[in-house]
Amino acid sequence: MKSSYQKKKHQRNSNFGGIIIVNKLKKKETNISIIGSILIAFVIWIYVIGEVDPNVKQRFNNIPVTIENLQVLEENGLVISKEEDLTVDITLYGRTSTMYGLRNRITASIDATDITEKGTYDLYIEISGIPDNIELQETHPNSIAIEVDRLAEDERRVELNIVGEPASGLVILGYSIDPDIVSIDGPEDILNNVSKIKGDINVKDAKDNLNQSVELYPVDSEDRKVEGVSINTQTANVTVQIGGTKELEIKPEIKGKIADGYVVSEIVIEPKSIVVGARKNLLDNIEEIVTEAINLDGINDSFEEEVSLILPSDIKIIEGDSTVLVKVVVQRVESREYSIDNIELVNKPEDIDITFEEQTITVTLRAITEVLDSIKNQELKLILDLEDIDIGENDVKLLMEDIDDVTIQSIIPGTIQVIATETSP
C-alpha cells in the first residue's frame, strides 16, 4: 500500500501537469489571437491604403527644361538661335500621399555636350527627382528640337523715333544721340536681319529742349522689333532741340563783272523762300537767307546753277532744302537810233505864245535787243519844259520820259531855240 505521503505527492504532480497543459493551451490561444489581430490589422491597413491613399495617375504640366553644358556652345562659338521657355509635361503613377510636394523636386533637362556646329538638334529630355516608388508613365514631348547658330558681332547706327508734337507754334529743330553707333551680338542669321537700333522719345506739348535717356532696341528694315539680339549698351542719352519757325526770303549773292555788251536781265530763284527754325531771339534778328556767291565774271550767256544757302549758326531748315536753283538770264545789249518829231510842250504860261523850228530829233537808246525791237518810233516823244521861259529867244533842253530797262544815251540836238512872245489881246 502506498503511504499517505506518496498519495499526496502523486496528487500534487498530477495537478501540476494539468496546470502546464492549461497554460500551453492558453499561450497558444494568445498567439493565435495576436496573429489574427495582425492579419486583421494588415487587412484593414490594405483597405485603408486602398481607400484613403490609392494609386493614382497625376499629370504635371509645364515643367521647365534647362539646357545643361551650355559652355560647350560658347567654346565652339555657337549660340541657341531662339531664346524661349522650354517646358515638358509628364504623367506619374503612384500613391496619392507620395505626390504631395513632388513637383518642386522634379527637374527636366537636355544636354548640349555633343553640339559642335550650326544646325538643328533633337535632344532627349532627361527627367530627374522622381522617387523609386513612383512610376514615370509618359513624357510629352520626349525630346526638344533646338536651333543652333554661329555667334556673330557687328555694329549698327542708332536712330531716334520721335513721338508726338511740341507745343503749338514750336517745332523740332534737331536732335543728338549718344552713342550714335552701338555693338550688337547674337545668332548670325538673326543678326543679319537687324537694320538699325532705335530709341523712342515723346515730345508731346514740349516747350523747351528735352534731355532724356532712352531704351534701345533692334529693328529690321520694316521697323519690326528683332528678338534674340544683345546690345552692348541698353540706353542712349538724347537731346531734342525745340524752337520757333519763320519764313525767310532767299537773296542771291552775285559777284564778278559780266562780259562787255551783255547784261543780266533777270535772276530767278526756286524756291523763293524757305521756312527755318531757331530760338525766338535768333528768329527776331534775321529777315533773309543769302546764297553762296554766284560768279558772273566774263559771262555772256544765260545759265542756271544749284547753289547752297548760307545758314547762320543754330538756324535749322524746317521746310525746304539746303540748296536752291538759281537761273540767270543774260542778254546782249545794243544801241539803236530813233528819229522823233513828236515834241510835247509842258508848263506853258497861258499869256505867252511859243514858236520854234520844227525838226527831226535823233535819240540813241541802249537796251537788250528784245526790248529795243519792241519800241516803235511813233510811241516815242520828247518834252520841252517851258516853266522858266522868258519873253524872247530861249534855248530849251529837250527831255524824254524814262523807259523801263532802257538807257537814254543821247538826244541830238540836245536843245531847241524857242521864241516866246506875249499873247495879243
C-alpha positions in Angstrom: 0.0 0.0 0.0 1.1 3.4 -0.8 1.7 5.6 2.1 -0.3 8.7 2.6 2.7 10.8 1.7 3.1 9.1 -1.6 -0.5 9.6 -2.4 -0.3 13.3 -1.7 2.9 13.6 -3.8 1.3 11.8 -6.7 -1.8 14.1 -6.4 0.5 17.3 -6.5 2.3 16.0 -9.6 -0.9 15.3 -11.3 -2.2 18.8 -10.5 1.0 20.5 -11.7 0.9 18.7 -15.1 -2.6 19.8 -15.6 -1.7 23.4 -15.0 1.1 23.1 -17.5 -1.2 21.8 -20.2 -3.8 24.5 -19.5 -1.0 27.2 -19.7 0.2 25.9 -23.0 -3.3 25.9 -24.4 -3.8 29.5 -23.1 -0.5 30.6 -24.7 -1.4 29.0 -28.0 -4.7 30.8 -28.0 -2.9 34.1 -27.2 -0.5 33.6 -30.1 -3.4 32.8 -32.4 -5.2 35.9 -31.2 -2.1 38.1 -31.8 -1.6 36.6 -35.3 -5.2 37.1 -36.0 -5.0 40.7 -34.9 -2.0 41.3 -37.0 -3.8 39.8 -40.0 -6.9 41.8 -39.4 -4.8 45.0 -38.9 -2.9 44.2 -42.2 -6.2 43.7 -44.0 -7.5 46.9 -42.5 -4.3 48.7 -43.5 -4.6 47.4 -47.0 -8.2 48.5 -47.1 -7.3 51.9 -45.7 -4.4 52.4 -48.1 -6.5 51.3 -51.0 -9.3 53.7 -50.0 -7.6 56.6 -48.4 -4.2 56.6 -50.2 -4.9 54.9 -53.5 -2.6 54.6 -56.5 -3.3 57.5 -58.9 -2.1 59.0 -62.2 -1.1 62.6 -62.0 -0.1 64.9 -64.8 2.5 67.7 -64.2 2.4 70.3 -66.9 4.9 73.0 -68.0 7.9 71.7 -66.1 10.8 74.0 -67.0 13.5 72.3 -69.1 17.0 73.5 -68.6 19.9 73.2 -71.0 23.0 71.6 -69.5 26.6 72.2 -70.6 25.8 75.5 -72.5 29.5 76.4 -72.1 30.2 73.8 -74.8 28.3 76.1 -77.2 30.2 79.1 -76.1 33.5 77.3 -76.5 32.6 76.5 -80.1 31.4 80.0 -80.9 27.8 78.9 -81.1 24.5 80.1 -79.6 20.9 79.0 -79.4 19.0 80.9 -82.1 15.7 81.4 -80.3 15.8 82.0 -76.6 12.4 80.7 -75.4 11.0 79.0 -72.3 11.3 75.2 -72.8 8.8 73.0 -70.9 7.7 69.4 -70.7 4.5 67.6 -69.5 4.8 64.3 -67.6 2.4 61.7 -66.2 3.3 59.8 -62.9 1.7 56.8 -61.3 1.9 56.2 -57.5 0.3 56.7 -54.1 -1.6 59.9 -53.6 0.5 60.7 -50.5 3.7 60.5 -52.4 2.6 63.1 -55.0 2.4 65.8 -52.4 5.1 68.5 -53.0 6.7 66.3 -55.7 6.5 68.9 -58.4 9.1 71.1 -56.7 11.6 68.1 -56.7 11.2 67.2 -60.3 13.7 68.6 -62.8 13.9 68.3 -66.6 17.0 68.9 -68.8 18.6 68.5 -72.2 22.3 68.1 -72.8 24.2 70.3 -75.2 27.5 68.4 -74.8 27.6 66.9 -78.3 26.7 70.1 -80.2 29.7 71.3 -82.2 28.4 73.1 -85.2 25.5 75.1 -86.6 22.2 73.2 -87.2 19.0 71.8 -85.7 19.3 69.3 -82.9 16.7 67.0 -81.4 17.7 66.5 -77.8 16.3 63.8 -75.4 14.6 65.2 -72.2 16.0 63.7 -69.0 13.6 63.7 -66.1 15.1 63.6 -62.5 13.8 63.8 -59.0 11.2 61.1 -59.2 11.2 58.7 -56.2 11.7 54.9 -56.8 8.1 54.1 -55.7 6.7 56.5 -58.4 6.4 55.3 -62.0 7.1 57.7 -64.9 4.4 56.7 -67.4 4.6 59.4 -70.0 6.8 62.3 -71.1 5.5 64.8 -73.7 7.4 65.6 -75.7 10.2 63.1 -75.3 12.7 65.4 -77.0 13.1 69.1 -77.9 14.4 70.5 -81.2 16.7 73.5 -80.8 18.2 75.7 -83.5 21.9 76.4 -83.0 23.7 79.2 -85.0 27.1 80.8 -85.0 27.6 83.7 -82.6 28.2 86.9 -84.5 29.1 90.5 -83.6 28.5 93.7 -85.6 27.7 97.4 -85.3 24.6 99.4 -86.1 23.6 103.0 -86.2 21.2 104.4 -83.6 18.2 106.3 -84.8 15.6 108.2 -82.7 11.9 107.6 -83.1 10.2 110.9 -82.1 6.6 110.5 -80.8 4.1 113.4 -80.6 4.4 117.1 -81.5 5.8 120.0 -79.4 3.5 122.7 -78.1 1.7 124.9 -80.6 3.9 127.1 -82.7 7.0 125.1 -81.9 8.9 122.6 -83.9 11.7 120.1 -83.5 14.9 121.7 -84.7 17.0 118.5 -84.5 18.4 116.0 -82.0 21.6 114.4 -80.9 22.0 110.9 -79.6 25.0 109.4 -77.7 26.2 106.9 -78.6 25.1 107.0 -82.2 26.7 103.6 -83.1 26.5 100.5 -80.9 27.8 97.0 -81.0 25.4 94.1 -81.1 25.8 90.3 -80.9 23.7 87.2 -81.3 22.9 84.4 -83.7 24.3 85.1 -87.1 21.1 84.7 -89.1 19.1 86.9 -86.7 21.8 89.5 -86.6 21.7 89.8 -90.4 18.0 90.9 -90.1 18.9 93.9 -87.8 18.7 97.0 -89.9 19.3 99.6 -87.2 18.9 100.3 -83.5 16.1 102.6 -82.3 15.1 104.5 -79.2 11.8 106.3 -78.5 11.2 109.7 -77.1 7.9 111.5 -76.5 7.9 115.3 -77.3 4.2 115.9 -76.9 3.5 119.5 -75.9 7.2 120.1 -75.2 8.0 123.8 -74.8 11.8 123.6 -74.4 14.7 121.4 -75.2 14.5 117.8 -73.9 17.3 115.7 -72.4 16.4 112.1 -71.7 17.9 108.6 -71.5 16.1 106.3 -73.9 16.0 102.5 -74.1 17.4 101.0 -77.2 16.0 98.1 -79.3 16.9 96.4 -82.6 14.6 96.5 -85.6 14.6 95.1 -89.2 14.2 97.0 -92.4 10.4 97.4 -91.8 10.9 98.7 -88.2 9.7 95.5 -86.6 11.5 94.6 -83.3 14.0 91.8 -83.6 14.3 89.3 -80.7 17.4 87.4 -79.7 19.9 90.1 -80.2 22.0 91.7 -77.4 23.1 95.4 -77.5 26.3 96.3 -75.7 24.6 99.4 -74.2 20.9 99.3 -73.3 20.3 103.1 -73.3 21.4 106.3 -75.1 21.4 109.9 -74.0 19.2 112.1 -76.2 18.9 115.9 -76.6 16.0 117.2 -78.7 16.1 120.9 -79.7 12.8 122.7 -79.6 12.2 126.2 -81.2 10.0 128.5 -83.3 9.7 129.0 -87.1 9.9 131.8 -89.6 9.6 132.1 -93.4 12.6 133.9 -94.9 13.2 135.3 -98.5 16.2 133.9 -100.3 18.5 136.5 -101.8 21.2 135.6 -104.4 24.8 136.7 -103.7 26.3 138.0 -107.0 30.0 138.7 -107.7 32.1 139.3 -110.8 31.6 141.6 -113.9 29.6 140.3 -116.8 31.1 140.4 -120.4 31.0 143.7 -122.2 27.9 144.2 -124.3 25.8 141.9 -122.1 23.5 142.5 -119.2 21.8 140.3 -116.6 18.1 140.9 -117.4 16.7 138.6 -114.7 17.6 136.4 -111.8 15.1 133.7 -110.7 15.4 131.7 -107.5 13.5 128.4 -107.0 12.2 128.3 -104.3 12.0 132.0 -103.4 11.8 131.3 -99.7 12.3 128.7 -97.0 11.0 128.1 -93.5 13.6 128.0 -90.8 13.5 127.2 -87.1 15.6 128.5 -84.2 15.2 130.0 -80.8 13.0 133.0 -80.8 15.7 135.6 -80.1 17.6 134.4 -83.2 14.5 134.5 -85.4 13.8 138.1 -84.4 17.1 139.2 -85.8 17.0 137.6 -89.2 15.0 138.6 -92.3 16.5 136.8 -95.2 18.9 134.0 -96.2 21.6 134.5 -98.8 23.1 132.0 -101.2 26.7 131.2 -101.8 28.2 133.7 -104.3 27.3 133.3 -108.0 30.2 134.3 -110.2 29.2 136.3 -113.3 32.8 137.2 -114.3 33.0 137.1 -118.1 29.5 135.5 -118.6 27.9 136.2 -121.9 25.1 133.7 -121.9 22.2 132.6 -119.7 22.8 129.7 -117.2 21.3 128.0 -114.2 23.2 126.7 -111.2 22.4 124.9 -107.9 23.9 126.8 -105.0 23.9 126.3 -101.3 22.3 128.5 -98.7 24.4 130.1 -96.1 22.7 129.4 -92.8 23.6 131.3 -89.6 24.7 129.2 -86.7 21.9 127.5 -84.8 19.4 128.1 -87.7 17.8 124.9 -89.0 15.8 124.4 -92.2 12.3 123.2 -91.4 10.7 123.3 -94.9 12.9 123.3 -98.0 16.3 122.2 -98.9 19.8 123.5 -98.2 20.3 124.3 -101.9 18.3 126.4 -104.4 18.2 126.6 -108.2 19.3 130.0 -109.5 18.5 130.9 -113.1 20.5 133.9 -114.5 19.2 135.3 -117.8 21.9 137.1 -119.8 21.1 139.1 -122.9 23.1 141.1 -125.4 22.7 144.9 -125.2 23.0 147.3 -128.2 22.5 150.9 -129.0 19.9 152.0 -131.6 18.9 155.4 -133.0 15.3 156.6 -133.3 14.1 159.7 -135.2 11.5 161.6 -133.2 9.4 164.6 -134.4 6.8 164.4 -131.7 7.5 167.1 -129.2 5.2 167.9 -126.3 5.1 171.3 -124.5 4.6 171.3 -120.8 4.2 174.1 -118.2 3.4 176.7 -120.9 2.3 180.0 -119.5 -1.2 181.0 -120.7 -0.2 184.5 -121.7 2.7 183.6 -123.9 2.8 182.3 -127.4 5.6 179.8 -128.4 7.2 179.3 -131.7 10.1 177.0 -132.6 11.5 175.5 -135.8 10.2 172.0 -136.4 13.0 169.5 -136.9 13.7 165.8 -136.5 15.5 164.8 -133.3 17.7 161.8 -133.1 17.6 159.8 -129.9 20.0 157.0 -129.1 18.7 154.3 -126.8 20.6 151.3 -125.3 18.9 148.1 -124.1 18.7 144.4 -124.8 17.7 143.6 -128.4 14.4 142.2 -127.4 13.4 145.5 -125.7 14.6 147.7 -128.5 12.7 145.6 -131.0 9.5 146.3 -129.1 10.0 150.1 -129.3 8.2 152.0 -132.1 9.2 155.5 -133.3 5.6 156.8 -133.2 5.4 155.9 -129.5 8.3 158.0 -128.6 8.0 161.7 -127.7 10.2 164.5 -126.4 9.4 167.1 -123.9 10.0 170.9 -123.8 9.5 172.2 -120.3 8.5 175.9 -120.5 8.2 176.6 -116.8 11.2 179.0 -116.7 10.8 180.5 -120.2 11.4 184.3 -120.8 10.0 186.6 -123.5 12.3 186.4 -126.4 14.7 183.7 -127.6 15.3 180.7 -125.3 17.4 177.6 -125.6 15.3 174.9 -124.0 16.6 171.5 -123.2 14.9 168.5 -124.8 13.8 165.8 -122.3 12.5 162.3 -122.6 10.5 160.2 -120.3 12.2 157.2 -118.8 11.5 153.8 -120.4 11.8 150.6 -118.3 15.0 148.7 -118.9 16.3 151.3 -121.4 19.2 153.7 -121.1 18.8 157.1 -122.9 22.3 157.6 -124.3 21.9 160.8 -126.2 19.4 163.3 -127.6 20.7 165.3 -130.7 20.3 168.2 -130.8 20.0 168.5 -127.0 18.3 171.9 -127.1 15.8 173.8 -129.3 15.6 177.6 -129.8 12.2 178.6 -128.6 10.8 182.2 -129.2 8.3 183.4 -126.6 6.0 186.4 -127.2 3.3 188.0 -125.3 -0.1 186.9 -126.4 -2.0 189.6 -128.3 -5.1 190.9 -126.6 
